[in-house]
Amino acid sequence: MSLRSRFALALAAVGAAVAVAVGALSYRAASDRVLAEIDRSLRSTTTAVAHAAEEQQEQAVADAVTHGTGPDLYPGPDLPGPGDEEERRPVLQAVARDGTPTLLGGPLDELPVSRTARALAASGPAGRSDTTETDVGGHTYRLLTTALGGDRGALQVAVQVDQTHYVLGGMKRQIAAASLAVMLVAAGTGRLLAGRITRRLARLAEVAEEVSTDGRVGGDAPELTGGRDEVGRLSASFSRMLGRIAAAREAQERLVHDAAHELRTPLTSLLANATVLHRVTELSPDSRDRLLDDVQDETRELGHLVDELVELALAGGREEAEEPVALAEVARRAARRVYRRTGRLVHIDADDCVVRGRPQGLERAVGNLLENAAKFDADGDEPIEVRVRRGAITVRDRGPGIAAADIDRVFDRFYRADGTRGLPGSGLGLAIVHDVAEAHGGTVSAGTRPGGGATVGFTVSRSRLLPGPGPGPRTPTTATD
């Protein structure tokens, strides 16, 4: 059963339950009021006849029997049905102490005397009564039996209630019809409302099925947004999820394409060298040494490229918990590692800013900037400079600098300027810096250093800045401190 059908069925059930409950209560109230009015009339008649009999006013008893009528519960013309005005005249019957009935008057020859009526006539205290309904001559009568006390027996008064039952039965049918109509209207309304409520859910289900079936995630996301309710928020979240999946797939395809392009060069070189190795015995010792050195360099470069590709592929999806990170400490750890690898000193000028971020990712980004600076300033003897201010990290070197035409592309994957193609590297180090900065809501920047060299860095979003121990800069340090 679909969600829409369940909504419709639920609303129909609720509407029917409410209609039945209201109808049952209304019927019960009307029935009780009508029967109570009949019983009141029977008690009034019984009281009048009993008083007249005590005073031996035979004419008053005869008048009560001859002219007395039941309660006028239905003013105006009678509804079609059994009974008429004549038959609604009360029937009076006296019951002796021994249970012998004596008809005092009315349209019947005799009223039935039940065990309860005999018990009231024989020993019931004055005023105790019993009300019941009985069938006589094909008609239903409401019978009130009242004990007179002592040796006087009991007095029975009855009135025909066929018309009353007919009206109450009609009320039952009308209530049942109204309940059925309410149920149908509730079902229809529920189906319409459920259609409006579940339309976006149905669209979400269709898109999810399309994605799970053929893997396509493009184009449908904008159609799902809209509304501020729970379904609207779900649609917006699902739309954003599809957008991120599409972006991740596009980035994956671009990475595979670029990686294939970059891997082709060292693999081609290795294949050529492997072909030459078949004739290694024909080569001179110097040629063999150069060949083996070339194979070793290409293999090392290939391994470095694979490591960079793996690092880049995992940079965005690594499950690293965010925590408060002191950027000064991150810079010191990265500087020590670069010092151990290259022997270059790193001069650190940092404030006490603390950000919410991924410590390993930030350290990797700073390390890439320092290694990049050490590579391009390999012959320099001045320390590499690192400056940390309010979530911004900048690395300065005294190398050849960055050409104006290359500034906008140095953070692209696998991009290498013309003057750097002879240097080791894959062109992925700054791309990883870009991804780390983007993951922390920041930006990257590159430019030239006054006096020569390059200035490269990244920022962390200011919304990630946390209260630190103090706003002022710390005393500059070096990596060996």
Rosetta blueprint (number, residue, H / E / L):
1 M L
2 S L
3 L H
4 R H
5 S H
6 R H
7 F H
8 A H
9 L H
10 A H
11 L H
12 A H
13 A H
14 V H
15 G H
16 A H
17 A H
18 V H
19 A H
20 V H
21 A H
22 V H
23 G H
24 A H
25 L H
26 S H
27 Y H
28 R H
29 A H
30 A H
31 S H
32 D H
33 R H
34 V H
35 L H
36 A H
37 E H
38 I H
39 D H
40 R H
41 S H
42 L H
43 R H
44 S H
45 T H
46 T H
47 T H
48 A H
49 V H
50 A H
51 H H
52 A H
53 A H
54 E H
55 E L
56 Q L
57 Q L
58 E H
59 Q H
60 A H
61 V H
62 A H
63 D H
64 A H
65 V H
66 T H
67 H H
68 G L
69 T L
70 G L
71 P L
72 D L
73 L L
74 Y L
75 P L
76 G L
77 P L
78 D L
79 L L
80 P L
81 G L
82 P L
83 G L
84 D L
85 E L
86 E H
87 E H
88 R H
89 R L
90 P L
91 V E
92 L E
93 Q E
94 A E
95 V E
96 A L
97 R L
98 D L
99 G L
100 T L
101 P E
102 T E
103 L E
104 L E
105 G E
106 G L
107 P L
108 L L
109 D L
110 E L
111 L L
112 P L
113 V L
114 S L
115 R H
116 T H
117 A H
118 R H
119 A H
120 L H
121 A H
122 A H
123 S H
124 G L
125 P L
126 A L
127 G L
128 R L
129 S E
130 D E
131 T E
132 T E
133 E E
134 T E
135 D E
136 V E
137 G L
138 G L
139 H E
140 T E
141 Y E
142 R E
143 L E
144 L E
145 T E
146 T E
147 A E
148 L L
149 G L
150 G L
151 D L
152 R L
153 G L
154 A E
155 L E
156 Q E
157 V E
158 A E
159 V E
160 Q E
161 V L
162 D H
163 Q H
164 T H
165 H H
166 Y H
167 V H
168 L H
169 G H
170 G H
171 M H
172 K H
173 R H
174 Q H
175 I H
176 A H
177 A H
178 A H
179 S H
180 L H
181 A H
182 V H
183 M H
184 L H
185 V H
186 A H
187 A H
188 G H
189 T H
190 G H
191 R H
192 L H
193 L H
194 A H
195 G H
196 R H
197 I H
198 T H
199 R H
200 R H
201 L H
202 A H
203 R H
204 L H
205 A H
206 E H
207 V H
208 A H
209 E H
210 E H
211 V H
212 S H
213 T H
214 D H
215 G L
216 R L
217 V L
218 G L
219 G L
220 D L
221 A H
222 P H
223 E H
224 L H
225 T L
226 G L
227 G L
228 R L
229 D L
230 E H
231 V H
232 G H
233 R H
234 L H
235 S H
236 A H
237 S H
238 F H
239 S H
240 R H
241 M H
242 L H
243 G H
244 R H
245 I H
246 A H
247 A H
248 A H
249 R H
250 E H
251 A H
252 Q H
253 E H
254 R H
255 L H
256 V H
257 H H
258 D H
259 A H
260 A H
261 H H
262 E H
263 L H
264 R H
265 T H
266 P H
267 L H
268 T H
269 S H
270 L H
271 L H
272 A H
273 N H
274 A H
275 T H
276 V H
277 L H
278 H L
279 R L
280 V H
281 T H
282 E H
283 L L
284 S L
285 P H
286 D H
287 S H
288 R H
289 D H
290 R H
291 L H
292 L H
293 D H
294 D H
295 V H
296 Q H
297 D H
298 E H
299 T H
300 R H
301 E H
302 L H
303 G H
304 H H
305 L H
306 V H
307 D H
308 E H
309 L H
310 V H
311 E H
312 L H
313 A H
314 L H
315 A H
316 G L
317 G L
318 R L
319 E L
320 E L
321 A L
322 E L
323 E E
324 P E
325 V E
326 A E
327 L H
328 A H
329 E H
330 V H
331 A H
332 R H
333 R H
334 A H
335 A H
336 R H
337 R H
338 V H
339 Y H
340 R H
341 R H
342 T H
343 G L
344 R L
345 L L
346 V E
347 H E
348 I E
349 D E
350 A E
351 D E
352 D L
353 C L
354 V E
355 V E
356 R E
357 G E
358 R L
359 P H
360 Q H
361 G H
362 L H
363 E H
364 R H
365 A H
366 V H
367 G H
368 N H
369 L H
370 L H
371 E H
372 N H
373 A H
374 A H
375 K H
376 F H
377 D L
378 A L
379 D L
380 G L
381 D L
382 E L
383 P L
384 I E
385 E E
386 V E
387 R E
388 V E
389 R E
390 R L
391 G L
392 A E
393 I E
394 T E
395 V E
396 R E
397 D L
398 R L
399 G L
400 P L
401 G L
402 I L
403 A L
404 A L
405 A L
406 D L
407 I L
408 D L
409 R L
410 V L
411 F L
412 D L
413 R L
414 F L
415 Y L
416 R L
417 A L
418 D H
419 G H
420 T H
421 R L
422 G L
423 L L
424 P L
425 G L
426 S L
427 G L
428 L L
429 G H
430 L H
431 A H
432 I H
433 V H
434 H H
435 D H
436 V H
437 A H
438 E H
439 A H
440 H L
441 G L
442 G L
443 T L
444 V E
445 S E
446 A E
447 G E
448 T E
449 R L
450 P L
451 G L
452 G L
453 G L
454 A E
455 T E
456 V E
457 G E
458 F E
459 T E
460 V L
461 S L
462 R H
463 S H
464 R H
465 L E
466 L E
467 P L
468 G L
469 P L
470 G L
471 P L
472 G L
473 P E
474 R L
475 T L
476 P L
477 T E
478 T E
479 A L
480 T L
481 D L
